[in-house]
Amino acid sequence: MPNTPSAKAELRKSLKRRERNRGRRTTMRNWIKRTLQAVEDRNLAEAERTLQMASKLIDKNVKWNQLHANNAARKKSQLARAVNDLRTAGQPA
């Protein structure tokens, strides 16, 4: 446990940040899951809508240093590829 007043203040701040960061990360992961679920259900309209929100949240998490930029690019690419595959699967070849 912290002893000095400044250490106590830092502990309070770090706990607040931890809760805020956990919420942001959870929200991002939920939108990613929603996008993948829409692709699995073959619901193109829902997949496109959730992809847009997931991409936005992924970018915000990069800005907040929650996620590395390369990791974010990989996640966005995987989601976009899944939605695009769904889009092209509905069209005749």
BELBEL-V327944 format. One record per run of one state. SS is the DSSP state (helix for helix, strand for strand, loop for the rest). FROM is the first residue (numbers start at 1). TO is the last residue. Records with the same first field share a line. If there is no record, write none. Layout:
SS: FROM-TO / FROM-TO
This chain:
loop: 1-4 / 41-43 / 64-68 / 90-93
helix: 5-40 / 44-63 / 69-89
